[in-house]
Amino acid sequence: MTVFGWVLVGLLAGGLARLATRSEKQGCLGTLVIGILGALLGGVLWRFATGEESDVFDEFSLGSVLVAFVGAAALLLLLQALGVGSRRRRHRRY
């Protein structure tokens, strides 16, 4: 997969995972990183569950976005459970 393919899969998977898990928005770069890390995690989970390689690393397809989405959602849920990256906004009283 080309760099453009990785960026496209990362943005799609990260954006969908953020919507599904209702996590805080981190911007395009944060969404891209979550999506790409999710693709790596999803590929590992796919191999563990089925014993075969996923097509995440080979070509852009609906399957690659789905595997990356599952990995990104699992990563976001894990980060939420650990409390990483959560921001609590404080209201200032004047």
C-alpha positions in Angstrom: 0.0 0.0 0.0 1.3 3.4 -0.8 1.7 6.3 1.7 -1.5 7.8 0.3 -3.3 4.5 1.0 -2.1 4.4 4.6 -3.2 8.0 5.1 -6.6 7.3 3.6 -7.2 4.1 5.6 -5.9 5.8 8.8 -8.2 8.8 8.5 -11.2 6.7 7.6 -10.6 4.1 10.4 -9.7 6.7 13.0 -12.6 8.9 12.2 -15.1 6.0 12.3 -13.6 4.7 15.5 -13.8 8.1 17.1 -17.5 8.3 16.1 -18.2 4.8 17.4 -16.5 5.2 20.7 -17.5 8.9 21.2 -14.0 9.8 22.1 -12.7 13.4 22.2 -11.6 14.9 19.0 -7.9 15.2 18.6 -7.7 16.8 15.2 -6.7 15.3 11.8 -3.2 14.2 12.9 -4.5 12.5 16.1 -7.2 10.7 14.1 -4.6 9.7 11.5 -2.3 8.3 14.2 -5.1 6.4 15.9 -6.2 5.0 12.5 -2.7 3.8 11.5 -2.0 2.3 15.0 -5.4 0.8 14.8 -4.6 -0.8 11.4 -1.5 -2.4 13.0 -3.4 -3.6 16.0 -6.3 -4.8 13.8 -3.9 -6.8 11.7 -2.4 -8.5 14.8 -5.9 -9.2 16.1 -7.0 -10.6 12.7 -4.0 -12.9 12.6 -4.6 -14.0 16.2 -8.3 -14.7 15.6 -8.1 -16.4 12.2 -4.5 -17.5 11.8 -4.2 -15.8 8.4 -2.8 -12.5 7.1 -5.1 -9.6 6.6 -5.1 -7.4 3.5 -4.5 -4.2 5.6 -0.9 -4.0 4.5 -1.4 -5.0 0.9 -4.2 -3.0 -0.7 -6.9 -0.5 0.0 -10.2 -2.2 0.3 -13.3 -2.3 2.5 -11.8 -5.2 4.4 -8.7 -3.2 5.2 -10.7 -0.2 6.5 -12.9 -2.6 8.6 -9.8 -4.4 10.1 -8.2 -1.0 10.8 -11.5 0.3 12.3 -11.8 -2.6 14.7 -8.2 -2.1 15.8 -8.6 1.7 16.2 -11.8 1.3 18.2 -10.1 -1.3 20.4 -7.2 1.1 20.9 -9.5 4.0 21.7 -11.5 1.9 24.2 -8.3 0.8 25.9 -7.1 4.4 26.1 -10.5 5.5 27.5 -10.4 2.7 30.1 -6.9 3.8 31.2 -7.9 7.5 31.3 -5.2 8.5 28.8 -5.8 11.7 26.9 -9.0 12.6 28.7 -9.4 16.3 29.3 -11.7 17.7 31.8 -12.6 21.2 31.1 -12.8 23.5 34.0 -15.2 26.4 34.0 -13.8 29.6 35.2 -15.9 31.8 37.3 -15.2 35.5 37.2 
